[in-house]
């Protein structure tokens, strides 16, 4: 569950305090995270090896 307190403050995510911009990718599910890294791969920002490594991490392989 995601609850915001007030602008600029932390968020409560699953009963843990999170700064608004820290760990943003952790709030997304694995398919969205993989797609973000696929976009980086397609744009040339990361290598195929880096993409494959992140994909394995997100899928817990």
C-alpha positions as CSV (number, residue, x, y, z in Angstrom):
1,X,0.0,0.0,0.0
2,X,1.3,3.4,-1.0
3,X,0.4,6.4,1.2
4,X,1.7,10.0,0.9
5,X,1.9,12.2,3.9
6,X,2.5,15.7,2.6
7,X,4.5,17.2,-0.3
8,X,8.3,16.7,0.0
9,X,7.9,14.2,2.8
10,X,8.5,10.4,2.8
11,X,6.0,7.8,1.7
12,X,4.8,4.8,3.5
13,X,5.2,1.7,1.3
14,X,4.2,-1.6,2.9
15,X,4.7,0.0,6.3
16,X,8.2,1.2,5.4
17,X,9.2,4.9,5.1
18,X,10.6,5.7,1.6
19,X,11.9,9.0,0.3
20,X,9.8,10.1,-2.7
21,X,12.6,9.7,-5.3
22,X,14.7,6.9,-3.7
23,X,14.0,3.4,-4.6
24,X,11.5,4.4,-7.2
25,X,12.3,1.4,-9.4
26,X,11.8,-0.9,-6.4
27,X,8.1,0.3,-6.4
28,X,7.6,-1.0,-9.9
29,X,7.0,-4.6,-10.6
30,X,9.5,-6.7,-12.5
31,X,8.0,-6.4,-16.0
32,X,8.0,-2.6,-15.8
33,X,11.6,-2.6,-14.6
34,X,12.7,-5.0,-17.3
35,X,11.0,-2.7,-19.9
36,X,12.9,0.3,-18.5
37,X,16.2,-1.6,-19.0
38,X,15.1,-2.8,-22.4
39,X,14.6,0.8,-23.4
40,X,18.1,1.6,-22.1
41,X,19.5,-1.3,-24.2
42,X,17.6,-0.2,-27.3
43,X,19.0,3.4,-26.9
44,X,22.5,2.1,-26.5
45,X,22.8,3.3,-22.9
46,X,23.6,-0.1,-21.6
47,X,25.1,-3.3,-23.1
48,X,23.3,-6.6,-23.8
49,X,25.3,-8.1,-20.9
50,X,24.1,-5.4,-18.5
51,X,20.5,-5.9,-19.6
52,X,20.7,-9.7,-19.3
53,X,22.1,-9.3,-15.8
54,X,19.4,-6.9,-14.6
55,X,16.7,-9.1,-16.2
56,X,18.0,-12.1,-14.2
57,X,18.0,-10.1,-11.0
58,X,14.4,-8.9,-11.5
59,X,13.2,-12.4,-12.3
60,X,15.2,-13.9,-9.4
61,X,17.0,-16.3,-11.7
